[in-house]
Amino acid sequence: MTDAAARARAATDYGTNLLVVAGAGTGKTSLLVERFLNQIIEMDLDIAEAVALTFTEKAATEMQTRVEAGFEKLAFGSGESAEADRAFLHLSQTLNEDEIRLRAKRAMANLARARIFTIHRFCAGVLRNHPVESSLDPDFAIDEGGALRRLFQESWRGFLLSDDGPEGLHRERWAEALERLDIFELQDIAYGLVDACANAHDFNVDDAVIFEPVQDLLVRIDLFSLDGDSGPERYLAAARPILKELLNGGSAAARQILSRTSFQPKRGRERDLLSGTPPTAKHHPDEQNLALETHRFLNRLHHTDDELLNIAVELVRPFALRFRAESQLQGILSFHQLLVLTRDLFQGHPELCRKLSESIRVLFVDEFQDTDPVQYDIVLALARQGADGLEAGKLFIVGDPKQSIYRFRGADIAAYHGAAKRILDAGGIRLELTTNWRSVPALVASLDPIFTNLLTPQSERDENFEPGYSSLESGRSTSSTDSCIELWTLEHDAKPVSAARARASEGEWIARWIESENVQPGETAILLRALTDVDAYAEPLRRRGIPLRIEGGSTQERPEILQLRALLRALANPNDGPAVLGILRSPLGATPDRELLDFRRSNSASWCYLESKPDPELFPNLSRTFEWLRIWNQAAERIPTEKLFQFLQSETPLLALHAAANDGGIRIENLIAAFSILQEAARRSPGATLSKHTENFERGLDFSLPESNENSVRILSIHAAKGRQFPFVFMPDLGRTTAGGDARLGGSAQVKELRSERALAIHTQAGHSLSWLRHEYEEKMHAVAESKRLFYVACTRAMDRLFFVHVPRTRQSHSAMVNYFEHATLPQQTLELADAIPQAMPDRRAPSALTQPKRTVLQDAKPTGNDAQEIARRAGDVLHDMLERWDFETSDSLADHLDVAVARASQTTWVATGKIRAKAESQLQRLMQSELPAYLKGVDLLGRELPLLIESGQLKRIDLLYRDPDGRLVVADYKTDARPNVETEARYRAQLETYAAGLVAALPQEPAPALELLYVTRGERKRI
């Protein structure tokens, strides 16, 4: 191991502040636990003198478990703990075995006092222990939106009627602001000051912060001589003085020059710089792209209005300060406020901070790259010694800036670099772990040149945004020479396709590989940049009966969970108008918007279903839903919450309604898990009210999907995959673009804190602050850099094999991950996969900073497989698709569906469309010549494609449910087999028996249904 010395020092040097940079798969948690064991025993510390802070509850629990296992192994020699084994080797050099056991037993006895927390839990404990200094009720609750927002709305209404409101002492200033801003934008600015900004009392918008993005634009413009005759060059030459004036004279002066500046295009009349789009030039692509970027910047500059927004801030600042105090008095804090108040407590009471610091002999911090600037302040405050120094040996920090992917939660890699510099400047040492124990050598070696190019800063400007990269080496021993990285580039008729069709093809190919290779589903993961289009990858697996599990994304924002939350809120509080309205507009209420609008305009309008009795003739759907809610509200008052949750799952149509959705299986799985967690919470807290359980559920305190041990393919967001590993990893959807940068903003105002500049950045529809342009610039730079780090995290989840799957798209973004392959050439042997994989990567390029490189189109790819089998399978899909839509009347009405069905079946296959059509037409002809159509025309059809939820939580669909001429219910399934064998028919029988059992449970008054197989390619039916 080339990093053996660094690992040894990290585990045993207690006199130096250590910043450990641990690359993916290098065993950083194991090292941290080993260090914890060593330090507690060798220094004979009370376990409570060590504090370990993590980023998530899951990580804290894992660390607690591993620390406990380590002490148990050292104390009693029982259990398994690699960390304890390594610690014993070190400790036995200075301590005898009996002393090690004695100290380990003492640590075991005090494990309950171990302070291994998330930083939020640690801060909550600090504030609760110092209620006087923090001016907080020690029983405060942490809230992430619901209760805090409701309190805000109540306080805001009072503020508008106060002396500081629109009709109060500052009436003229309010009138000036309201000429261009609506009251809701001012409300959003107020909320932004409360929630987003740590220093609402002294921050303002400030045009001094614009220097960096403007200077960056000027530097790139100055790369050109601008004495050429192309249109873009003329545009840039005219724009340059405005940007210089913006730096030297400020925004007002720059806007004045902008308003009277024009340029002469190569053709046409003289134009101002903001009209239309900048001129194009086919032979000057670099200048053209830069002119377009400059044009966008000048348009944003034109719509800045710092004076207006400073007036708005001054008008609502008194409310923001009072509300912050009021929320603290009420004991309702957001997670961000929790951190800010702890930081402010340390700054305002240095003696308190000093005493707390003295009680902590060593401070361990895990996942340091995921913390935000306020958290850095808290950590460094606890290690401070003197005015600027840090206490030697106090800090042991582990992180990997290459895995900083949580900017949406506040993580800031620029602040990480700043915090790391402070630690090193104060005498700390940086150690780097470079041995990857996760991935095979060939995989690590193949990815190394890609990461070197992607993650290394290319300029001084990039240093705040890029993590830097040091080469990794694999610690795994393997003699295999098989390819471990494979790039599949699939093409449809040698032409790019739409994003939707591309994803469908990618999903189909992945499912075929998993099916054909006969790997264990649990060994395989499909990693996606976003789960928005997850069904394109899930559906081909479901179709083949391959078990799968979708993880990641915001489960709380899933439609089924949002509807459950609305139902719980409406039952807990009949006066919760938004929740009741959410139920009315959902499938549960099925009330048209027209009916809701008419009711709202009526004299008796009220969303409180206990008080309101709508006329059933005028408002039938609303009346029905109100009555339904009243019944359940009464039940909620009578029965225990655990029983209520059980009945809501089994006796309401919630599950059935969501089962009918395209992703019904996922929705049902999530709902069943949610109800299970709610019932468990009710068992743990039998005295808690429905309102309390609803609040906890809404805040997510008691809700997270449990880990599943089932043997399933995992489909995960890259964020959810962090910390995980899988033998086989697929990365499709490489053409997806990234968000960030200059997003198209909605109607609400937004407030951001530029902490390093002590300034606010504000956006409204009337205008934005000049500092907002700085915010957009930083967000764009961070988004581009974080996308690379996401790619790094995704690739490093693979243990044995990594598959990139890509279909060229008609609209390809320069920010798509597929472009990362242009910065490196992988070894030739890693790309061999029969005729399905192209035999070469694009050549390495060295593009300028201004050029978007053209991506080399990889060769057409065709999977291995039997064409005849594939044609038969797709023709069967066509026939099944047509029968789903046929009215059973005439052969013509069936044939009407042929074209669409063939088009659908052709989207995800390599065989020619004509062959599929010919096969389907042949089968269709045999079907129409049989007696089956006449029989189906005569039955009493009750339903097609009926969703059926079975006990395991899986969603199945019944092809046909009908009554035969004798009046008996029949469950029928279409089959396209030519000659099924006995084993196959036995499997079909079991499938139909499952359907029948579900119908018996749903329709107890009916006799058990008959079971029928409809062999449509032969025109036969078989009752079994």
LUMKOL-822460 format. One record per residue (C-alpha): x, y, z. Coordinates in steps of 0.05 Angstrom, whole numbers, padded with zeros to 5 digits, always signed. Layout:
BEGIN
XYZ/...
This chain:
BEGIN
+00000+00000+00000/+00029+00067-00020/-00013+00101+00034/+00008+00055+00091/+00046+00110+00127/-00012+00158+00121/-00060+00106+00149/-00014+00090+00207/-00006+00163+00226/-00081+00175+00220/-00095+00119+00268/-00042+00136+00320/-00020+00209+00319/-00059+00243+00375/-00018+00307+00380/-00034+00338+00312/-00098+00362+00280/-00108+00315+00222/-00148+00327+00158/-00155+00259+00124/-00176+00260+00051/-00205+00191+00037/-00221+00173-00035/-00279+00128-00053/-00273+00057-00026/-00211+00072+00017/-00244+00051+00082/-00250+00119+00116/-00304+00098+00166/-00263+00037+00186/-00202+00082+00196/-00242+00131+00238/-00268+00075+00283/-00198+00046+00290/-00172+00115+00311/-00230+00122+00360/-00213+00055+00393/-00138+00071+00396/-00146+00140+00425/-00197+00122+00479/-00155+00063+00504/-00084+00088+00494/-00099+00157+00525/-00145+00124+00577/-00201+00174+00561/-00271+00175+00589/-00312+00157+00527/-00354+00219+00538/-00292+00262+00527/-00294+00243+00453/-00347+00273+00406/-00359+00243+00337/-00402+00282+00289/-00432+00253+00226/-00475+00278+00169/-00535+00230+00173/-00570+00189+00226/-00554+00127+00186/-00480+00142+00189/-00483+00157+00263/-00518+00091+00277/-00466+00053+00235/-00409+00086+00273/-00441+00071+00340/-00450-00002+00320/-00378-00010+00296/-00349+00026+00357/-00389-00020+00403/-00366-00082+00364/-00294-00058+00369/-00295-00048+00444/-00330-00115+00453/-00276-00151+00413/-00220-00116+00452/-00255-00128+00519/-00279-00200+00511/-00247-00226+00447/-00317-00240+00419/-00349-00219+00355/-00319-00194+00290/-00284-00126+00283/-00227-00113+00235/-00218-00045+00267/-00207-00078+00335/-00157-00127+00306/-00115-00070+00277/-00123-00029+00341/-00098-00088+00384/-00035-00094+00342/-00019-00021+00356/-00041-00019+00429/-00003-00083+00447/+00062-00046+00432/+00054-00002+00494/+00001-00037+00536/-00004-00109+00560/-00065-00149+00541/-00098-00146+00610/-00094-00070+00610/-00124-00066+00541/-00182-00110+00562/-00192-00070+00627/-00196-00004+00590/-00240-00033+00536/-00288-00060+00588/-00291+00008+00622/-00308+00040+00554/-00361-00014+00544/-00393+00003+00611/-00398+00076+00591/-00422+00067+00519/-00489+00099+00536/-00450+00164+00547/-00415+00162+00480/-00428+00225+00440/-00434+00199+00369/-00486+00245+00337/-00506+00281+00275/-00485+00353+00280/-00558+00375+00285/-00570+00330+00344/-00506+00355+00377/-00528+00428+00367/-00598+00412+00394/-00565+00384+00457/-00522+00446+00466/-00581+00493+00460/-00626+00451+00507/-00570+00450+00559/-00563+00526+00557/-00634+00553+00552/-00619+00619+00587/-00559+00637+00543/-00595+00615+00479/-00662+00646+00500/-00697+00581+00480/-00748+00537+00513/-00710+00471+00523/-00771+00434+00496/-00765+00467+00428/-00783+00426+00366/-00744+00422+00302/-00787+00436+00242/-00771+00435+00168/-00829+00473+00138/-00899+00455+00163/-00909+00486+00232/-00858+00542+00220/-00892+00562+00155/-00961+00563+00188/-00934+00606+00245/-00903+00652+00193/-00969+00662+00157/-01005+00680+00221/-00950+00729+00242/-00946+00760+00172/-01020+00778+00173/-01010+00813+00239/-00949+00850+00213/-00988+00878+00153/-01038+00909+00201/-00985+00937+00248/-00951+01005+00248/-00895+00976+00205/-00944+00951+00152/-00969+00983+00088/-01018+01030+00123/-00971+01047+00181/-00913+01094+00192/-00877+01078+00127/-00937+01084+00081/-00899+01121+00026/-00843+01071+00023/-00893+01014+00020/-00929+01049-00037/-00864+01057-00074/-00847+00983-00066/-00917+00959-00083/-00917+00997-00149/-00871+00942-00176/-00873+00885-00126/-00935+00848-00104/-00949+00833-00032/-00933+00760-00041/-00863+00775-00066/-00851+00819-00005/-00876+00761+00038/-00826+00714+00004/-00769+00763+00016/-00788+00766+00089/-00789+00690+00094/-00722+00687+00058/-00692+00734+00109/-00717+00689+00165/-00700+00621+00136/-00642+00629+00088/-00599+00683+00119/-00558+00677+00182/-00550+00753+00191/-00616+00784+00170/-00602+00844+00214/-00543+00872+00175/-00541+00842+00105/-00562+00883+00044/-00558+00877-00031/-00491+00903-00055/-00464+00914-00125/-00391+00907-00103/-00398+00831-00106/-00402+00830-00182/-00327+00836-00195/-00311+00762-00204/-00362+00742-00257/-00351+00807-00297/-00275+00799-00294/-00282+00727-00317/-00324+00749-00376/-00274+00804-00394/-00215+00756-00391/-00248+00710-00441/-00268+00768-00486/-00196+00792-00486/-00173+00725-00513/-00197+00751-00580/-00166+00810-00617/-00237+00837-00632/-00210+00871-00694/-00242+00820-00740/-00303+00832-00783/-00350+00777-00759/-00416+00796-00726/-00400+00764-00658/-00333+00800-00656/-00367+00867-00669/-00418+00852-00614/-00364+00834-00563/-00324+00897-00581/-00386+00940-00566/-00402+00903-00502/-00332+00906-00472/-00334+00980-00450/-00400+00968-00413/-00369+00911-00373/-00308+00955-00357/-00354+01010-00333/-00392+00961-00290/-00327+00946-00254/-00304+01018-00248/-00367+01060-00244/-00420+01012-00216/-00485+00985-00243/-00522+01051-00253/-00467+01079-00297/-00461+01014-00336/-00536+01012-00349/-00534+01083-00375/-00480+01065-00425/-00517+01002-00444/-00581+01041-00460/-00545+01084-00512/-00495+01034-00540/-00506+01002-00608/-00464+00962-00656/-00463+00950-00731/-00475+00877-00751/-00440+00852-00812/-00506+00858-00849/-00568+00900-00835/-00581+00963-00795/-00546+00985-00732/-00576+00952-00669/-00574+00961-00595/-00541+00907-00554/-00604+00878-00523/-00650+00872-00584/-00661+00803-00613/-00603+00754-00607/-00530+00768-00621/-00505+00755-00692/-00483+00686-00711/-00421+00665-00750/-00414+00593-00774/-00339+00598-00779/-00329+00633-00712/-00364+00586-00662/-00322+00608-00602/-00338+00681-00612/-00411+00664-00626/-00420+00626-00561/-00385+00680-00520/-00428+00734-00553/-00491+00695-00534/-00467+00689-00461/-00450+00763-00459/-00518+00780-00488/-00553+00740-00433/-00510+00776-00380/-00527+00845-00407/-00601+00828-00407/-00596+00807-00335/-00558+00872-00319/-00612+00912-00353/-00665+00884-00305/-00627+00897-00240/-00656+00945-00189/-00616+00947-00125/-00652+01010-00100/-00721+00977-00103/-00697+00913-00070/-00661+00950-00014/-00727+00987+00001/-00762+00919+00003/-00710+00890+00050/-00715+00950+00097/-00791+00945+00099/-00794+00872+00118/-00730+00867+00160/-00766+00887+00225/-00816+00831+00214/-00760+00780+00199/-00724+00798+00264/-00788+00796+00306/-00811+00731+00274/-00745+00698+00287/-00751+00717+00360/-00824+00695+00361/-00809+00627+00331/-00754+00616+00382/-00802+00637+00438/-00854+00587+00410/-00800+00534+00408/-00804+00521+00333/-00737+00520+00296/-00716+00501+00226/-00654+00457+00219/-00616+00518+00192/-00637+00560+00252/-00613+00505+00298/-00543+00512+00269/-00543+00588+00267/-00566+00594+00339/-00511+00547+00362/-00459+00586+00323/-00486+00652+00351/-00487+00622+00421/-00412+00606+00416/-00396+00675+00388/-00438+00712+00439/-00416+00671+00499/-00342+00654+00489/-00334+00630+00561/-00390+00579+00550/-00357+00556+00485/-00290+00550+00521/-00319+00506+00577/-00355+00461+00527/-00290+00456+00487/-00252+00436+00549/-00300+00379+00561/-00283+00351+00492/-00213+00321+00488/-00220+00300+00416/-00270+00318+00362/-00281+00269+00305/-00317+00295+00243/-00339+00247+00188/-00361+00267+00117/-00331+00337+00126/-00343+00354+00053/-00419+00350+00065/-00422+00402+00120/-00440+00475+00107/-00404+00539+00126/-00443+00548+00191/-00424+00477+00212/-00351+00492+00197/-00356+00552+00244/-00384+00508+00299/-00330+00454+00291/-00273+00503+00290/-00301+00543+00348/-00297+00479+00391/-00224+00470+00372/-00203+00543+00378/-00144+00562+00423/-00129+00635+00431/-00151+00687+00379/-00135+00650+00315/-00103+00584+00334/-00131+00513+00340/-00115+00466+00397/-00064+00415+00373/-00091+00344+00369/-00163+00364+00381/-00189+00352+00310/-00192+00288+00270/-00230+00303+00206/-00246+00255+00150/-00276+00274+00084/-00269+00271+00009/-00282+00335-00031/-00290+00291-00093/-00354+00265-00062/-00384+00333-00044/-00452+00326-00079/-00501+00358-00030/-00500+00431-00049/-00576+00430-00049/-00571+00418+00026/-00521+00474+00036/-00455+00436+00027/-00404+00484-00002/-00338+00458-00031/-00309+00529-00032/-00322+00534+00043/-00292+00465+00052/-00228+00489+00019/-00229+00550+00064/-00239+00509+00127/-00185+00460+00107/-00137+00518+00096/-00151+00545+00166/-00136+00477+00196/-00071+00470+00157/-00049+00542+00170/-00059+00529+00245/-00009+00471+00243/-00054+00415+00220/-00031+00360+00172/-00066+00334+00110/-00063+00259+00099/-00090+00224+00038/-00117+00153+00031/-00107+00126-00040/-00117+00050-00034/-00186+00031-00059/-00210-00034-00028/-00276-00035-00067/-00259-00040-00141/-00216-00088-00180/-00149-00062-00206/-00170-00058-00279/-00230-00016-00261/-00190+00033-00218/-00136+00039-00271/-00186+00051-00327/-00223+00106-00291/-00161+00141-00266/-00146+00183-00329/-00219+00205-00334/-00220+00230-00262/-00152+00263-00269/-00178+00305-00327/-00246+00319-00297/-00230+00337-00226/-00163+00374-00231/-00171+00450-00232/-00152+00479-00299/-00145+00551-00276/-00140+00592-00213/-00215+00607-00221/-00231+00532-00216/-00195+00521-00150/-00255+00541-00108/-00301+00494-00146/-00259+00433-00163/-00234+00383-00112/-00169+00363-00144/-00151+00290-00156/-00097+00241-00135/-00092+00174-00168/-00121+00114-00132/-00095+00043-00132/-00136-00020-00120/-00123-00060-00057/-00161-00120-00084/-00122-00179-00111/-00149-00208-00175/-00118-00245-00233/-00177-00233-00279/-00162-00200-00345/-00235-00194-00366/-00262-00127-00387/-00290-00088-00329/-00315-00025-00363/-00361-00029-00422/-00392+00027-00462/-00455+00011-00499/-00474+00062-00551/-00539+00043-00583/-00567+00074-00646/-00635+00073-00681/-00626+00073-00756/-00560+00111-00747/-00599+00173-00723/-00605+00206-00655/-00673+00198-00622/-00715+00234-00570/-00696+00230-00497/-00757+00188-00480/-00742+00137-00535/-00669+00136-00515/-00686+00119-00443/-00734+00065-00465/-00680+00032-00507/-00628+00038-00451/-00676+00006-00401/-00692-00051-00449/-00619-00067-00461/-00602-00067-00387/-00660-00114-00372/-00639-00161-00427/-00568-00165-00401/-00591-00180-00330/-00638-00233-00356/-00588-00265-00404/-00527-00264-00358/-00568-00297-00303/-00535-00254-00249/-00567-00246-00180/-00611-00185-00183/-00585-00162-00115/-00515-00155-00144/-00537-00103-00195/-00551-00029-00189/-00576+00022-00241/-00553+00092-00222/-00590+00153-00248/-00576+00226-00245/-00650+00238-00229/-00709+00191-00217/-00757+00233-00259/-00759+00181-00314/-00745+00120-00271/-00803+00080-00301/-00766+00075-00368/-00714+00031-00331/-00762-00003-00283/-00815-00026-00333/-00770-00073-00374/-00749-00108-00310/-00820-00115-00286/-00841-00143-00353/-00789-00198-00345/-00808-00213-00273/-00740-00188-00247/-00749-00162-00176/-00729-00089-00167/-00728-00035-00115/-00726+00040-00128/-00688+00082-00076/-00671+00155-00071/-00704+00219-00090/-00751+00253-00043/-00800+00200-00022/-00838+00253+00016/-00853+00288-00050/-00879+00226-00085/-00953+00235-00106/-00977+00177-00063/-00941+00203-00001/-00966+00274-00013/-01037+00248-00017/-01029+00207+00047/-01001+00269+00082/-01060+00310+00058/-01109+00257+00083/-01076+00254+00152/-01075+00330+00158/-01148+00336+00136/-01170+00283+00187/-01129+00314+00243/-01153+00385+00229/-01219+00395+00191/-01201+00469+00185/-01138+00455+00145/-01165+00483+00080/-01104+00467+00035/-01104+00394+00058/-01179+00387+00047/-01173+00419-00021/-01116+00371-00037/-01161+00312-00022/-01218+00341-00064/-01173+00350-00124/-01140+00282-00116/-01167+00215-00142/-01195+00204-00071/-01241+00264-00079/-01247+00264-00155/-01279+00333-00154/-01272+00373-00219/-01241+00443-00214/-01304+00472-00243/-01345+00445-00186/-01294+00471-00135/-01296+00540-00167/-01371+00543-00166/-01373+00521-00094/-01320+00574-00076/-01364+00627-00106/-01426+00604-00070/-01451+00638-00007/-01440+00577+00037/-01368+00564+00016/-01324+00534+00070/-01271+00480+00064/-01286+00456+00135/-01323+00392+00121/-01352+00388+00192/-01388+00455+00184/-01402+00456+00109/-01460+00417+00079/-01458+00428+00003/-01521+00415-00037/-01512+00344-00066/-01548+00363-00130/-01505+00424-00143/-01440+00395-00116/-01446+00319-00119/-01371+00302-00116/-01355+00352-00063/-01414+00331-00021/-01395+00258-00026/-01322+00272-00006/-01342+00316+00053/-01387+00261+00079/-01331+00210+00071/-01283+00256+00109/-01334+00266+00165/-01341+00191+00175/-01265+00181+00179/-01257+00242+00224/-01307+00211+00273/-01269+00145+00269/-01204+00181+00284/-01234+00209+00348/-01259+00141+00372/-01204+00091+00357/-01130+00088+00374/-01083+00117+00322/-01050+00050+00309/-01118+00020+00290/-01135+00082+00250/-01073+00075+00207/-01088+00001+00197/-01160+00017+00174/-01137+00074+00129/-01093+00024+00093/-01144-00032+00087/-01211+00003+00084/-01199+00065+00040/-01189+00063-00036/-01121+00098-00029/-01079+00037-00049/-01126+00015-00105/-01126+00084-00136/-01050+00088-00138/-01044+00016-00161/-01075+00037-00227/-01019+00087-00242/-00962+00071-00291/-00914+00064-00232/-00967+00031-00189/-00920-00021-00160/-00873+00033-00133/-00931+00073-00104/-00961+00013-00069/-00893-00006-00040/-00883+00064-00013/-00953+00069+00016/-00948+00001+00051/-00881+00022+00080/-00910+00089+00102/-00969+00057+00137/-00923+00007+00170/-00878+00062+00197/-00939+00102+00221/-00966+00041+00258/-00898+00029+00290/-00895+00102+00312/-00965+00095+00342/-00944+00033+00380/-00883+00068+00408/-00923+00130+00429/-00994+00106+00444/-01012+00172+00477/-00993+00215+00418/-01050+00248+00380/-01063+00241+00306/-01040+00313+00298/-00973+00296+00330/-00962+00235+00286/-00982+00276+00226/-00932+00330+00243/-00876+00279+00253/-00894+00245+00188/-00896+00311+00150/-00829+00331+00177/-00800+00263+00160/-00778+00249+00232/-00809+00180+00233/-00810+00166+00159/-00756+00133+00118/-00764+00071+00076/-00733+00011+00110/-00674-00024+00080/-00694-00086+00041/-00653-00150+00041/-00691-00179-00017/-00653-00201-00078/-00673-00142-00122/-00641-00099-00174/-00631-00031-00143/-00650+00031-00183/-00621+00090-00146/-00607+00163-00153/-00532+00175-00150/-00543+00212-00085/-00577+00152-00054/-00521+00106-00078/-00467+00144-00040/-00435+00099+00012/-00461+00036-00024/-00426-00014-00069/-00449-00066-00120/-00413-00118-00162/-00448-00094-00226/-00465-00021-00237/-00502+00008-00297/-00500+00082-00314/-00552+00100-00366/-00585+00167-00382/-00517+00198-00395/-00549+00249-00441/-00589+00282-00385/-00571+00354-00374/-00557+00386-00307/-00598+00439-00272/-00567+00501-00243/-00540+00564-00272/-00588+00615-00299/-00652+00577-00287/-00720+00602-00311/-00750+00626-00246/-00822+00625-00227/-00865+00681-00199/-00842+00679-00127/-00785+00720-00099/-00722+00685-00078/-00670+00706-00027/-00600+00677-00022/-00542+00694+00025/-00474+00709-00005/-00440+00694+00061/-00369+00708+00040/-00390+00777+00016/-00439+00792+00072/-00491+00808+00020/-00561+00787-00001/-00579+00763-00071/-00652+00773-00089/-00694+00756-00149/-00765+00781-00164/-00807+00788-00227/-00798+00863-00225/-00722+00858-00223/-00664+00827-00187/-00604+00852-00149/-00537+00857-00182/-00513+00808-00129/-00563+00758-00159/-00518+00756-00221/-00460+00737-00175/-00504+00683-00144/-00523+00656-00214/-00450+00656-00234/-00430+00616-00173/-00488+00568-00180/-00470+00555-00252/-00397+00541-00234/-00417+00497-00176/-00468+00459-00218/-00417+00443-00272/-00365+00421-00220/-00415+00381-00178/-00438+00343-00240/-00368+00317-00248/-00366+00296-00175/-00433+00261-00184/-00401+00222-00241/-00342+00204-00196/-00389+00180-00141/-00430+00138-00190/-00369+00105-00223/-00337+00088-00156/-00397+00047-00132/-00376-00010-00178/-00337-00068-00150/-00326-00113-00210/-00359-00085-00273/-00384-00018-00296/-00430-00007-00356/-00442+00059-00390/-00505+00057-00432/-00521+00113-00481/-00567+00126-00539/-00549+00189-00578/-00604+00241-00572/-00631+00293-00619/-00617+00348-00568/-00551+00336-00532/-00530+00384-00477/-00458+00403-00466/-00469+00390-00392/-00488+00317-00403/-00444+00264-00371/-00433+00229-00438/-00385+00286-00455/-00338+00266-00400/-00314+00208-00443/-00282+00257-00491/-00229+00275-00441/-00197+00207-00438/-00185+00143-00476/-00199+00079-00439/-00156+00017-00453/-00180-00020-00514/-00191-00086-00479/-00242-00057-00431/-00292-00047-00487/-00300-00117-00514/-00371-00145-00509/-00383-00187-00571/-00416-00145-00624/-00457-00104-00575/-00401-00058-00554/-00362-00009-00598/-00289-00026-00603/-00261+00043-00587/-00273+00104-00547/-00272+00174-00578/-00202+00201-00586/-00177+00244-00530/-00185+00318-00545/-00155+00380-00514/-00208+00433-00528/-00199+00506-00510/-00239+00535-00453/-00284+00568-00505/-00299+00509-00549/-00352+00457-00540/-00319+00395-00569/-00356+00355-00620/-00372+00285-00595/-00349+00228-00638/-00409+00185-00656/-00395+00113-00636/-00410+00055-00682/-00478+00023-00688/-00488-00033-00638/-00530-00094-00642/-00539-00143-00584/-00528-00216-00590/-00590-00259-00593/-00636-00299-00638/-00673-00254-00687/-00731-00304-00696/-00743-00306-00621/-00741-00231-00616/-00790-00223-00675/-00838-00272-00643/-00834-00237-00576/-00847-00169-00607/-00904-00195-00650/-00935-00223-00587/-00928-00154-00555/-00964-00124-00615/-01022-00174-00611/-01029-00164-00536/-01028-00088-00545/-01083-00091-00598/-01128-00137-00556/-01124-00089-00497/-01158-00037-00541/-01205-00079-00583/-01280-00072-00573/-01291-00145-00596/-01339-00121-00650/-01306-00129-00719/-01239-00150-00747/-01232-00080-00777/-01237-00048-00708/-01181-00094-00685/-01138-00078-00745/-01145-00004-00731/-01096-00013-00674/-01042-00048-00713/-01000+00011-00735/-00995+00042-00666/-00981-00026-00633/-00925-00041-00683/-00894+00028-00671/-00895+00017-00596/-00863-00052-00601/-00809-00027-00649/-00783+00026-00601/-00740-00020-00560/-00714-00073-00607/-00662-00082-00660/-00703-00122-00710/-00735-00089-00770/-00805-00061-00761/-00828-00096-00825/-00811-00164-00797/-00850-00150-00734/-00911-00126-00774/-00909-00187-00820/-00906-00235-00761/-00962-00198-00724/-01007-00196-00786/-00998-00271-00796/-01018-00285-00723/-01075-00236-00729/-01102-00272-00790/-01102-00339-00754/-01137-00307-00694/-01193-00277-00737/-01204-00343-00773/-01216-00379-00707/-01278-00381-00663/-01247-00340-00608/-01269-00271-00633/-01342-00293-00637/-01338-00321-00567/-01308-00257-00538/-01361-00215-00573/-01415-00253-00536/-01388-00247-00465/-01407-00195-00413/-01342-00157-00408/-01329-00129-00338/-01258-00102-00344/-01190-00103-00378/-01120-00095-00349/-01150-00093-00279/-01097-00077-00225/-01092-00129-00170/-01050-00119-00108/-01027-00184-00077/-01003-00195-00006/-00930-00189-00022/-00943-00117-00045/-00933-00133-00118/-00980-00104-00169/-01009-00152-00222/-01057-00138-00278/-01115-00183-00301/-01120-00183-00377/-01195-00197-00379/-01252-00205-00329/-01319-00225-00358/-01382-00266-00347/-01390-00324-00394/-01458-00340-00425/-01474-00382-00363/-01465-00322-00318/-01401-00346-00284/-01342-00299-00272/-01282-00316-00314/-01210-00292-00303/-01173-00296-00370/-01102-00284-00391/-01077-00274-00462/-01019-00319-00482/-00979-00317-00546/-00943-00384-00539/-00946-00429-00600/-00941-00495-00562/-00933-00486-00486/-00906-00546-00448/-00934-00576-00385/-00887-00537-00340/-00906-00471-00373/-00981-00485-00366/-00971-00502-00293/-00939-00434-00283/-00997-00401-00319/-01046-00438-00275/-01011-00413-00212/-01014-00342-00239/-01089-00347-00253/-01102-00378-00185/-01069-00318-00152/-01115-00272-00191/-01176-00314-00172/-01158-00312-00098/-01155-00236-00102/-01223-00232-00134/-01253-00280-00082/-01228-00233-00027/-01255-00172-00063/-01322-00203-00084/-01341-00252-00028/-01413-00255-00053/-01391-00286-00119/-01372-00359-00130/-01299-00373-00146/-01285-00351-00217/-01266-00397-00274/-01195-00394-00301/-01183-00389-00375/-01122-00383-00420/-01133-00349-00487/-01080-00373-00537/-01089-00316-00585/-01037-00338-00637/-01076-00403-00646/-01146-00375-00633/-01159-00424-00577/-01184-00418-00506/-01169-00467-00451/-01207-00470-00385/-01164-00499-00330/
